[in-house]
Amino acid sequence: MDLLNLLSLTLRAAVSPEAAVLALAAVGLNLHYGHTGLLNFGQAGFMMMGAYGLAIGVLLLGLSFAGGVVLGLMFAVLLALLLGVPTVRLRADYFAIVSLAVTESLRLLFRSSWMQPITGGVQGLQRFGDGFFAWNPIPAGTYELGPLHWNEAQLFLCIIAWSLVVAATLFVRILIASPWGRVIRAIRDNELGPTSLGKPVLLYKMQSLVIGGLIGAVAGVLLAVNQQDVNPETYMPTLTFFAYSGLVLGGVGRTWAPLIGVAIFWMVIAATDGILAAAGGFFPWIGAQQIGAARFILFGIGLMLLVIYRPDGLFVKKGLQRGA
């Protein structure tokens, strides 16, 4: 693989709908963890609620695409309430364990045989996104921009996905700049301060959990539309940790940096795949399975070095407070 092809591959990965989905999930996590101090390891669960709500609404209940999205958002709110009401008062590490356990329990429930009539079991649900693409005003054809190329459906999805990412980021920025945002940042830094001033800390935490979960549910809807498939194996804990990787790369608690961090994450993954695939021509023992494992080993090492030497992310100056 030559350098030009490698650069083209990494650029396509950085602006792909998959990158937009992960960026949207990271925006929600940034509200949870970066601004409120909620260490949520269950963002994949909120994404799963959005995706299954859409698929179940369209395929089983006969709702329109918009109705399915609304149902998915309602599922996400329900999950936030079930998860947050009994556990949001817990310390960050305990909340992380509970959120991970609840998400995995739901995933295993959705893939069980007795839930198959509703969720499709291990096979999942397919072909529910026609209503989304029916809104596409872009004429049929192929569209190119340098090394990037799309058909009309891919371009429409890409535009909608990144527009939602920007909208969600601006929305979170407005929230954080408001009096409400100042309270949740105070909760993140020290709960005793807002509590002593009479602020309902648990209510503020629940509000943050619901809002960030709704953003995650929208990411799940986009992922489902992109894949035209909702399968429980998609929503494994690694999906949450991918979003956290992008968040850490860009800078926890920063408004725009997580988006750049997610783009870098996908570029590194794509570049690693390309380099390892090229190395397979020289080292016959490097196959597809080894590439999949090696890229995460290399990325994990890089992430550890980042946490050690740049714990505030790539784009945060030393000594600069979060939230800018």
C-alpha positions in Angstrom: 0.0 0.0 0.0 1.5 3.3 -1.0 1.4 6.5 1.1 -1.3 8.2 -1.0 -3.7 5.2 -0.7 -3.0 5.1 3.1 -3.8 8.8 3.5 -7.0 8.4 1.4 -8.1 5.5 3.6 -7.5 7.4 6.8 -9.3 10.5 5.6 -12.4 8.4 4.5 -12.4 6.8 8.0 -12.3 10.2 9.7 -15.4 11.6 8.0 -17.4 8.3 7.7 -20.8 7.9 9.3 -19.2 5.4 11.7 -17.0 8.2 12.9 -20.0 10.5 13.3 -21.8 7.9 15.3 -18.8 7.5 17.7 -18.4 11.3 17.9 -22.1 11.7 18.9 -21.7 9.0 21.6 -18.6 10.8 22.8 -20.5 14.1 23.1 -23.0 12.4 25.4 -20.2 10.8 27.4 -18.5 14.2 27.7 -21.7 15.6 29.3 -21.8 12.6 31.7 -18.2 12.3 32.6 -16.4 15.4 31.5 -18.9 17.9 32.9 -20.9 16.0 35.5 -18.4 13.4 36.8 -20.7 10.4 36.0 -18.4 7.6 34.9 -20.9 5.9 32.6 -19.6 2.6 31.1 -23.0 1.9 29.6 -23.3 4.3 26.7 -23.6 1.4 24.4 -26.9 0.6 26.3 -28.4 3.9 25.4 -27.3 3.4 21.8 -29.0 0.0 21.9 -32.2 1.5 23.2 -32.3 4.0 20.3 -31.6 1.4 17.7 -34.0 -1.2 19.0 -36.7 1.4 19.6 -36.4 2.4 15.9 -36.5 -1.1 14.6 -39.3 -2.4 16.8 -41.4 0.7 16.2 -41.1 0.4 12.4 -41.1 -3.4 11.9 -43.4 -4.6 14.7 -45.6 -1.6 15.5 -45.9 -0.2 12.0 -44.8 3.3 13.0 -43.2 5.7 10.6 -39.4 6.3 10.8 -39.9 9.4 12.9 -42.2 7.5 15.2 -39.6 4.8 15.6 -37.0 7.4 16.5 -39.3 8.8 19.2 -39.9 5.4 20.6 -36.1 4.8 20.7 -35.7 8.1 22.6 -38.4 7.0 25.1 -36.6 3.7 25.6 -33.4 5.7 26.4 -35.2 7.9 28.9 -36.6 4.7 30.6 -33.2 3.2 30.7 -31.7 6.4 32.3 -34.4 6.4 35.0 -34.0 2.6 35.7 -30.3 3.0 35.8 -30.0 6.4 37.5 -32.7 6.5 40.2 -31.2 3.7 42.4 -27.5 4.3 41.5 -26.8 7.9 40.7 -25.9 8.6 44.3 -23.1 6.0 44.1 -19.5 6.9 43.8 -18.0 7.2 40.3 -16.4 3.8 40.3 -19.4 2.0 41.6 -21.7 3.8 39.1 -19.3 2.7 36.3 -19.6 -1.0 37.4 -23.4 -0.8 37.7 -23.9 0.9 34.3 -21.7 -1.7 32.6 -23.5 -4.6 34.3 -27.0 -3.2 33.4 -26.0 -2.7 29.7 -24.6 -6.2 29.4 -27.6 -7.7 31.1 -29.9 -5.9 28.6 -27.8 -7.0 25.7 -28.0 -10.6 26.8 -31.7 -10.3 27.4 -32.2 -8.9 23.9 -30.3 -11.8 22.3 -32.1 -14.5 24.3 -34.4 -17.0 22.5 -37.5 -16.0 24.4 -37.1 -12.4 23.3 -36.7 -13.4 19.7 -40.2 -12.5 18.6 -39.6 -8.9 19.6 -35.8 -8.3 19.2 -35.0 -11.0 16.7 -32.7 -12.7 19.2 -29.1 -13.4 17.9 -30.2 -12.6 14.3 -31.4 -9.1 15.2 -33.7 -7.0 13.1 -33.1 -5.7 9.5 -34.4 -3.4 6.8 -36.2 -0.7 8.7 -34.4 2.4 7.3 -36.4 3.0 4.1 -38.3 5.8 5.7 -35.1 7.7 6.4 -33.8 7.4 2.8 -37.2 8.4 1.4 -36.4 11.9 2.7 -33.2 12.0 0.6 -33.4 15.1 -1.8 -30.0 14.3 -3.4 -30.2 13.1 -7.0 -29.0 9.6 -7.7 -25.3 9.4 -8.8 -21.8 9.3 -7.5 -20.3 12.3 -5.7 -16.6 12.9 -5.2 -14.4 15.3 -3.2 -10.8 14.5 -3.6 -10.2 10.9 -2.3 -13.7 10.8 -0.9 -16.6 9.4 -2.8 -20.2 8.6 -2.0 -23.4 7.5 -3.7 -26.6 9.6 -3.0 -27.6 7.5 0.0 -24.2 7.5 1.6 -23.8 11.3 1.1 -27.2 12.0 2.6 -26.5 9.8 5.7 -23.1 11.4 6.1 -24.5 15.0 6.0 -27.3 14.2 8.4 -24.9 12.4 10.8 -22.3 15.1 11.0 -25.0 17.8 11.2 -26.4 16.0 14.3 -22.9 15.8 15.8 -22.4 19.6 15.4 -26.0 20.3 16.7 -25.5 18.1 19.7 -22.1 19.7 20.4 -23.5 23.2 20.2 -26.5 22.2 22.4 -24.1 20.8 25.1 -22.0 24.0 24.9 -25.1 26.1 25.5 -26.1 24.0 28.4 -22.7 24.1 30.0 -22.6 27.9 29.6 -26.0 28.2 31.4 -26.6 28.4 35.2 -27.6 24.7 34.9 -24.1 23.9 33.5 -22.3 25.8 36.2 -24.2 23.7 38.8 -23.2 20.4 37.2 -19.6 21.4 36.8 -19.6 22.3 40.5 -21.1 18.9 41.2 -18.2 17.3 39.2 -15.6 19.2 41.2 -17.1 18.8 44.7 -20.6 17.7 45.5 -20.5 19.2 49.0 -20.5 22.7 47.6 -23.7 22.6 45.6 -25.3 20.5 48.4 -24.5 23.1 51.0 -26.2 25.8 48.8 -29.4 23.8 48.7 -29.0 22.5 45.1 -30.8 19.1 44.4 -27.6 17.3 43.4 -29.3 14.0 42.6 -31.8 15.7 40.3 -29.1 17.5 38.4 -27.2 14.2 37.9 -30.4 12.5 36.7 -31.0 15.4 34.2 -27.4 15.0 32.9 -27.8 11.3 32.6 -31.0 11.6 30.6 -29.7 14.2 28.3 -26.4 12.4 27.6 -28.3 9.2 27.2 -30.6 10.7 24.6 -27.6 11.9 22.6 -26.3 8.3 22.8 -29.7 7.0 21.6 -29.5 9.3 18.6 -26.1 7.8 17.9 -27.6 4.3 18.1 -30.3 5.3 15.6 -27.7 6.5 13.1 -25.7 3.4 13.6 -28.7 1.2 12.9 -29.6 3.2 9.8 -26.0 3.0 8.5 -25.9 -0.8 9.0 -29.6 -1.5 8.2 -29.3 -4.0 11.0 -29.8 -4.1 14.8 -27.9 -6.9 16.4 -27.0 -7.3 20.1 -23.4 -8.2 19.3 -23.0 -4.6 17.9 -23.5 -3.1 21.4 -20.8 -4.8 23.3 -18.8 -2.8 26.0 -16.1 -2.1 23.4 -18.4 0.3 21.7 -18.5 2.5 24.8 -14.7 2.2 25.3 -14.2 3.3 21.6 -16.2 6.5 22.4 -14.1 7.0 25.6 -10.9 6.6 23.6 -12.0 9.4 21.3 -13.0 11.5 24.3 -9.7 11.0 26.0 -7.7 11.7 22.8 -9.5 15.0 22.4 -9.7 16.1 26.0 -12.3 15.3 28.6 -14.5 18.2 29.5 -13.7 20.2 26.3 -16.5 21.1 23.9 -15.0 20.4 20.4 -11.9 18.4 21.2 -13.7 15.0 21.5 -14.9 15.3 17.9 -11.3 15.7 16.8 -10.3 12.9 19.1 -12.8 10.5 17.5 -11.6 11.5 14.0 -8.0 10.8 15.1 -9.2 7.5 16.6 -10.6 6.3 13.3 -7.7 7.6 11.3 -5.3 5.6 13.6 -7.4 2.5 13.4 -7.6 2.7 9.5 -3.9 3.5 9.2 -2.9 0.6 11.5 -5.1 -1.7 9.4 -3.5 -0.5 6.2 0.1 -0.8 7.5 -0.5 -4.3 9.0 -2.2 -5.5 5.9 0.8 -4.3 3.8 3.1 -6.0 6.3 1.2 -9.2 5.7 2.9 -9.4 2.3 6.3 -9.6 4.0 5.3 -11.6 7.0 3.0 -14.5 6.0 1.9 -15.2 9.6 0.1 -11.8 9.8 -3.5 -12.7 8.8 -6.8 -11.0 9.2 -7.3 -12.3 12.7 -3.8 -11.1 13.8 -4.4 -7.7 12.3 -7.6 -7.3 14.3 -5.8 -8.1 17.5 -2.6 -6.2 16.7 -4.3 -2.9 16.0 -6.0 -2.8 19.4 -2.8 -3.8 21.1 -0.9 -0.9 19.4 -3.7 1.5 20.0 -3.9 0.5 23.6 -0.2 1.1 24.1 -0.6 4.5 22.5 -3.6 5.3 24.7 -1.7 4.4 27.9 1.2 6.7 26.8 -1.3 9.4 26.2 -2.9 9.0 29.7 0.6 9.1 31.3 2.0 12.0 29.4 -1.1 14.0 28.3 -3.8 13.0 30.7 -5.9 16.0 29.7 -5.9 15.1 26.0 -4.0 16.2 23.0 -5.7 19.6 22.7 -5.7 20.8 26.3 -2.9 23.1 27.5 -1.4 22.1 30.8 -3.1 23.9 33.7 -6.1 24.9 31.6 -9.4 24.0 33.3 -12.0 21.8 31.6 -15.1 23.2 30.1 -13.7 25.7 27.7 
